[in-house]
Amino acid sequence: MIIVNVRIESNPETVEALRESILTMQAATLEEEGCEDYAFSVELANPGALRITERWTSKEALSAHFQTPHMATFQAAMQAHPPGNVTPHFYEATEIDMPQ
């Protein structure tokens, strides 16, 4: 399993300008083969910071995601409203059961 955590530093106005692109990107990505979870969120303590949390079945599925038309469209929206900084982290993980 591949886990992706991305932090996008920006400002509330840019987050709002990207809202429709974000919703389109999220809906399309959730339909991709190998995507188990894909969500955007805004940090409560910093409304100009976006987070993207992703879970993929494999590196191949994630690589295919980067080649999709909706990724190209989202990248164009990001270029039209450039963030201050984008910090991605990629992890290969094994899910474990935790006692409750």
N, C-alpha and C positions, 0 to 999 in steps of 0.2 A: 504494500500500500504506500502511496506517495501522498504526503501532506505538504501543502503549500500555505504559507502565511505571508501576506504582502501588506506593508504599511505604506500608505500614500499620504505624504504631508502636503497640505494645501491650505485652503481657507473655506469658510462656509459658503461663500458665493460660488466658488468653483465646484464644490460638492453639489450645490443646487443646480448649476449649469449642466452637470454630468448626469443628473438624476435619470432622465429618460434613457440615456446610453447605458447606464448601469442596469436598469431594469431589463432592457433588451438583452444585454450581455448575460445577465444571470439566467433568464428564462431559456435562452438558446443553449447555454453551456450545460444546464441541468438535463437537457435532452441528449447530450453527447454520450456515445458508448464509452464506458469506463469512468464516467463521472458519478461519484457517490454522494458528493456534497459540494456546493458552491454558493457562497454567501458573501454579500457586502455588508459592512456595518460602519457606523460612525462612532468614534470614541465619545463617550459622554463628557469626559473632562476636556476634550478638545474637538469641537464640532467641525474643525477643518481637517481632521485626520480620518481617512478612510482605511478600513481593513478589508482584505479579501481572504477568506478562509476556504481552502479547497481540499477535497479528498478524492484521489484517483486510484483505480485498480492497478495501474502500472505506469512506468515511465513512458511506454509507447503511447498510451492513451493521453497522457499529458502532452507529449510531443505533438500528437495529432491535433490537440486543442489549439496549440500555437499557430496552426496552419489554417484555421477555419475563417470563413468570411466575417463572422461576427467578431472575431478577435481583431481583424484588420479594421473593421468599422469602429470598434472601441478604441483602438490605438489612435485612429484619426481624431476621435473626439478628445482624447487625452492631449493630442498635439494642439488642438484648437484651444484647449484650456489647460496649459501646462502646469503640472504640480511642482511644488518646491523640491521634493525628493521622493523617490520610490525605492523601498528596501524590501526585496523579496528574500524569503528563506524557503528552502526545499529540504524535505526530510523523507527518508525511507523508514517506514515504521511497521511494527507488528502490533496489531490490536490485542489487548489482553483484557480478561474479565477481572473486575474488581469486586470484592465482596461489598455488599451494601449494609 
